[in-house]
Amino acid sequence: MDFNNTNNQNHNPYGSPFPNQPQYVPPQKSPADGLISAAMILGISAIVSAFMIPVYFPFVLGSISIILALLSKGHGNKLADKARTGIICSTVAIVLNIFIVVGSLYTVFSSKENFQQFDYLYEQIYGESFSDMYEELTGEEFFY
């Protein structure tokens, strides 16, 4: 057996079995792949938290997701599809969260019965009614 044979076509244990075919090179991960994945995961988490834990979490998760997606772009011209998905999910979550919070506040303050129920629960939790707290902070009576 000749181990010093320079003819690679017949005895190439590591190369392609087909002599004229190029070698397979696995795709290289870019440094931005982690940011892109994190942006998409946080965007989806922001949508879920908009339904389950509204007010703070969707804003925080959505904002971080948008920032990571934009940072993943780097000096390139285009955003990756996953980064774009993260931005879309985050935007949907933030808008959805605004609608939920505004709708909740409107529901509480839209009728006297709802406000009285809210005032009663507020007093049970904090020891004073919302109307009394409002008057103490502003010096004006809370008119409903």
Sequence and secondary structure as in RCSB ss.txt:
>XXXX:A:sequence
MDFNNTNNQNHNPYGSPFPNQPQYVPPQKSPADGLISAAMILGISAIVSAFMIPVYFPFVLGSISIILALLSKGH
GNKLADKARTGIICSTVAIVLNIFIVVGSLYTVFSSKENFQQFDYLYEQIYGESFSDMYEELTGEEFFY
>XXXX:A:secstr
  TT   TTT  SSS SSTTS         TTHHHHHHHHHHHHHHHHHHHHSTTHHHHHHHHHHHHHHHHHHTT
 SS  HHHHHHHHHHHHHHHHHHHHHHHHHHHHHHSHHHHHHHHHHHHHHHSS HHHHHHHHHSS    
